[in-house]
Amino acid sequence: MSSFETPPDQPIVGDCGIPVPVTAPQDPYRTLDDLMAVVEALCPRWPMRGTFAGADEMLL
């Protein structure tokens, strides 16, 4: 529900932003592989965690 018959102008955000060209779509699996390579570079070993023995639920 609006109290205006026509929406008011938005002078603050009307012409703002940085124009960014849209890139061609890439293979999503290659993008995921690139992301995982960055994650592995930042954290080459998994942190130590306890086991789930006796746990009723295993949630991520």
Phi and psi restraints in degrees (value plus and minus 20) as a CYANA .aco file:
   2 SER   PHI    -149.8  -109.8
   2 SER   PSI     125.3   165.3
   3 SER   PHI    -108.3   -68.3
   3 SER   PSI     -24.0    16.0
   4 PHE   PHI    -122.9   -82.9
   4 PHE   PSI     120.1   160.1
   5 GLU   PHI     -91.8   -51.8
   5 GLU   PSI     -60.5   -20.5
   6 THR   PHI    -141.0  -101.0
   6 THR   PSI     124.8   164.8
   7 PRO   PHI     -84.2   -44.2
   7 PRO   PSI     122.3   162.3
   8 PRO   PHI     -89.7   -49.7
   8 PRO   PSI     136.8   176.8
   9 ASP   PHI     -86.1   -46.1
   9 ASP   PSI     132.4   172.4
  10 GLN   PHI    -133.1   -93.1
  10 GLN   PSI      57.2    97.2
  11 PRO   PHI     -88.1   -48.1
  11 PRO   PSI     -43.6    -3.6
  12 ILE   PHI     -95.2   -55.2
  12 ILE   PSI     -60.7   -20.7
  13 VAL   PHI    -132.0   -92.0
  13 VAL   PSI     -13.3    26.7
  14 GLY   PHI     -80.5   -40.5
  14 GLY   PSI     -67.4   -27.4
  15 ASP   PHI    -139.0   -99.0
  15 ASP   PSI       8.6    48.6
  16 CYS   PHI    -111.8   -71.8
  16 CYS   PSI     149.9   189.9
  17 GLY   PHI      85.8   125.8
  17 GLY   PSI     148.4   188.4
  18 ILE   PHI    -130.4   -90.4
  18 ILE   PSI     103.3   143.3
  19 PRO   PHI     -88.5   -48.5
  19 PRO   PSI     106.0   146.0
  20 VAL   PHI    -142.4  -102.4
  20 VAL   PSI     104.6   144.6
  21 PRO   PHI     -88.5   -48.5
  21 PRO   PSI     123.1   163.1
  22 VAL   PHI     -99.1   -59.1
  22 VAL   PSI     109.6   149.6
  23 THR   PHI    -106.1   -66.1
  23 THR   PSI     139.5   179.5
  24 ALA   PHI     -87.7   -47.7
  24 ALA   PSI     124.0   164.0
  25 PRO   PHI     -83.1   -43.1
  25 PRO   PSI     120.5   160.5
  26 GLN   PHI    -129.7   -89.7
  26 GLN   PSI     149.1   189.1
  27 ASP   PHI     -86.2   -46.2
  27 ASP   PSI     102.3   142.3
  28 PRO   PHI     -84.4   -44.4
  28 PRO   PSI     -49.0    -9.0
  29 TYR   PHI     -91.9   -51.9
  29 TYR   PSI     -54.5   -14.5
  30 ARG   PHI     -87.4   -47.4
  30 ARG   PSI     -60.3   -20.3
  31 THR   PHI     -82.1   -42.1
  31 THR   PSI     -63.5   -23.5
  32 LEU   PHI     -83.4   -43.4
  32 LEU   PSI     -61.4   -21.4
  33 ASP   PHI     -82.8   -42.8
  33 ASP   PSI     -61.6   -21.6
  34 ASP   PHI     -82.5   -42.5
  34 ASP   PSI     -61.5   -21.5
  35 LEU   PHI     -84.6   -44.6
  35 LEU   PSI     -62.8   -22.8
  36 MET   PHI     -86.9   -46.9
  36 MET   PSI     -51.3   -11.3
  37 ALA   PHI     -85.1   -45.1
  37 ALA   PSI     -58.6   -18.6
  38 VAL   PHI     -86.9   -46.9
  38 VAL   PSI     -63.5   -23.5
  39 VAL   PHI     -81.2   -41.2
  39 VAL   PSI     -62.9   -22.9
  40 GLU   PHI     -85.8   -45.8
  40 GLU   PSI     -54.9   -14.9
  41 ALA   PHI     -88.1   -48.1
  41 ALA   PSI     -55.3   -15.3
  42 LEU   PHI     -99.2   -59.2
  42 LEU   PSI     -50.3   -10.3
  43 CYS   PHI    -160.1  -120.1
  43 CYS   PSI      62.0   102.0
  44 PRO   PHI     -88.3   -48.3
  44 PRO   PSI     -42.0    -2.0
  45 ARG   PHI    -140.7  -100.7
  45 ARG   PSI     121.8   161.8
  46 TRP   PHI     -89.0   -49.0
  46 TRP   PSI     121.9   161.9
  47 PRO   PHI     -88.5   -48.5
  47 PRO   PSI     131.5   171.5
  48 MET   PHI     -88.2   -48.2
  48 MET   PSI     117.6   157.6
  49 ARG   PHI    -157.7  -117.7
  49 ARG   PSI     138.7   178.7
  50 GLY   PHI     -96.4   -56.4
  50 GLY   PSI     151.5   191.5
  51 THR   PHI    -107.7   -67.7
  51 THR   PSI     148.1   188.1
  52 PHE   PHI    -119.4   -79.4
  52 PHE   PSI       2.3    42.3
  53 ALA   PHI     -81.5   -41.5
  53 ALA   PSI     108.6   148.6
  54 GLY   PHI      60.8   100.8
  54 GLY   PSI     -17.3    22.7
  55 ALA   PHI    -101.8   -61.8
  55 ALA   PSI     117.2   157.2
  56 ASP   PHI     -98.1   -58.1
  56 ASP   PSI     -53.7   -13.7
  57 GLU   PHI    -149.7  -109.7
  57 GLU   PSI     123.6   163.6
  58 MET   PHI    -138.5   -98.5
  58 MET   PSI      78.9   118.9
  59 LEU   PHI    -129.3   -89.3
  59 LEU   PSI     127.7   167.7
